[in-house]
Amino acid sequence: MKMRKRGLLIAFIMLFFMVSLVSADVFLIQQPKDVYNYGDNLEVLLGSDGGEGWVSIDLVCSQGFKTLYFQYLYGETEIPITLPLTSKFLKDLTGECYLSITFEDLVKKSSTFLITNRINVDVKFNRVDFFTNENITFTGVASKANKQPVTGAAKITISQIGLESIVPVENGKFSGYIIFPENTKAGDYNMDVFVYESKSDQITNFDNKTFSLSVLQMPTSLEINSPDNVNPSSEIDISSVLYDQAHDSMDGFSVALNVFDVNNQNIKNILLKTGEQVKLIIPKNAPYGYWNITAESEKIKTNKVFHVKENKEAEFVISNNTLIIRNIGNVPYDKFIKISIGNTTKIQPLNISTASSLLLELSAPDGVYDVEVNDGDVKSNARVALTGNVIDVRSPYEGSGVLGVINKGFFAWIFVFMILGLFIFISIKKVAKRKSVLFFDGSLPKKKEGDKGGVVKLSSSDSIGKSSGGKTRIEHVSSEALPSLVLDGEKQDSSVISLKVKNYEQIKSGKSNAHGAIEEAIKEITSNHGRIYRKEDSIVGIFAPVITKKFDNEVNAVKVAQKISNLLNEHNKRYTQKVDFGIGVNNCNIIASKDKGKLLFTPVNNSISGVRTISELANNDLLLGEAIHKKLGAKVKTSPHSHGGVKTYAVLDVIERKDNDKFIKGFLDRNKEYKDDKPRFKQ
């Protein structure tokens, strides 16, 4: 009986302890999520069966652990726990982690979860290879590792060119565009996209992606390489270089070259690749003067002028009793020659036109003689048998023994002089018809009704010297500018206006007052000392120093262009037939000369066509080119524009200096000591 009671007591005690152990338990009612990003809140629900004791919760990661919760439980059954996962709180605890729960001596683990600061970024571009004048647009999406959209910013960086931009990221989306500088070198560029979230000025989550973009070569200019001065009977190297936006060469592109002589005759057509060289032989008799090379590649045109030097050269042929002198140079052969027959020498001047010959008969008492001809550069000799009474040199066309210099082309020259005489006769008749005189005694002839003469300019004889005998000189003046190959002109920096009438064909076929508006525009140029070159829908006004008598024509050209723009826009406001126009103004180098009031000019380096291009870009207004913009400086207020890689400037205002001059003059009049050249201070 006692043994039975003892057994029951032991069983009761054991049951009591077992019940205590079972009832003293804690557990997680709500497990952690699978993934957490920095800035999230870790929320768990700790459950208990109502037991008492100390409980602690630790965050355990590969880098270490951190105690999140430590509390004495006294009968609580549910304890919510919320912890902010900030970088300051976590102290670099990231990666695979779990919660370790300790209650009295009992330890439990939660399910594992990931703590990270990573963002997943994807970016798409409208293109990955492009020209510098094209915009690159991009769109991107960004989400955190916990699948939540990002709200932050995206920093776009292209370090090779120092480009940086920041765009907002809203609800996981961002977009923007990139413009590369126009002179960016062609090649591959890395674009870094750094997407991030921040809190309290600290970055919480981020990602950085690198994308490769390619800048393509875009042809911008074409250059011809050749000597500036060429000797006849030589071989020159000609090549063309195509440059891209960064002035790097672009080899291997087809280029068409055309060589024109001084008479604008096409001498040679060449097709080759950019970067390649071709040889051109300049013959001995190549026309003397300025030749022109044109080149075109990738829709870009250019030209270069080179100078063929004089070649005064003759060829001497002694055949039996005849001396043949051929001009094989490119200018008249007007040298002295020495003719030696035996011991007798004759020195004689010659003048043989180009591509002509002279025949001379040699005579001497019967015998064999050593004959030598020498002009100092070329020498020819032969041993020939001669007959006659005395040693003599004469033309076979002459009866006397005097040296003849009559050309083989004698009758051809007679024909030329006849034509020239006829031209002079007709010109004199025209001048007489107009009753124009070169000099007169002070009274002008009266103009008859219907007479249509040229404009004349009267110049006092004082201005041209006393040799005119006190008379007044009449100088013909023309408003024309004629493109031609100018051989004896000067290279001048001239201001050029190009007026492009874009609906020219429509205006031409109709009858409207638009014609009058265009003529008024032309009159505005000519009345301000400009010369006009007109070709269908393009009107070019040139302000050259040889005509205007001054070197700074830029402000005048801009003012004239402004007046034309205002005139045509005023016309468009009033009338049905509009004038669709564009005005370009720039400075150009031309070789210029003046002939009877007309401006003769040769453009240098395709400069005139560059002004036409600017006028085509203008839309019922005027645009300035870069060359004239630099020379104007602060005289004109402008705003920069860019049209298809061509730098232009819109005119905002022309600064008038008259008021400033008046103010300065008044100041000097009131303060006369400023006029004094002497120092205004004492030693």
Summary of the structure (lengths in Angstrom):
residues: 683
radius of gyration: 47.7
end to end distance: 140.2
largest distance: 189.0
contacts: 2042
relative contact order: 0.05
helix: 21%
strand: 47%
